[in-house]
């Protein structure tokens, strides 16, 4: 991994931050979507 240096990271900081932001957004919305799906499943069980 000789290409991964501090100089390379500084030149590509926008991409590194962008990937981190995308990862955080995915990690933030996953539990929300999972809870929403579980709530819908519970409502379906109550109806039947």
N, C-alpha and C positions, 0 to 999 in steps of 0.2 A: 504494500500500500504506500509506495513512495509518492504517488500523485496526491495523496491526501495530506497536504501540509497546511500550515496556518495561512500562508500566502494564497493558496488555492481557495481556502475557506473564506478569506476576506474578499476575494474577487467574486465569489459566488454566494455571497451572504443572502441575497434576495431569494435565491432558490432554496437555500437551507431553511430560512425563516418561513418561506411559503410551505415547504413540506411539513414543518413543525405545526404550522397553523392548521393545515388540512388534517393532520393527525389528531390535533386537539378537537377540532370540530367533529370528526367522526367519533372520537371517544366521548364527547359531550352528548351527541344525539343518540347514540346507541342505547343507553339506558332509558332514555325518554321513549324511544320507539318500542323498546321491549316492554316497558310498563304499559304503554298504550295497547299493545297487542294482548298482554295478559288481562287487562281490564275488559277488552272486548270478549275474550274467551270466557271470562267469569260471567259477563252479562248473558252470553249465549247459554251457558249452563243454567242460569237462573230462569230463563225463558222456557226451557224444556223440562 
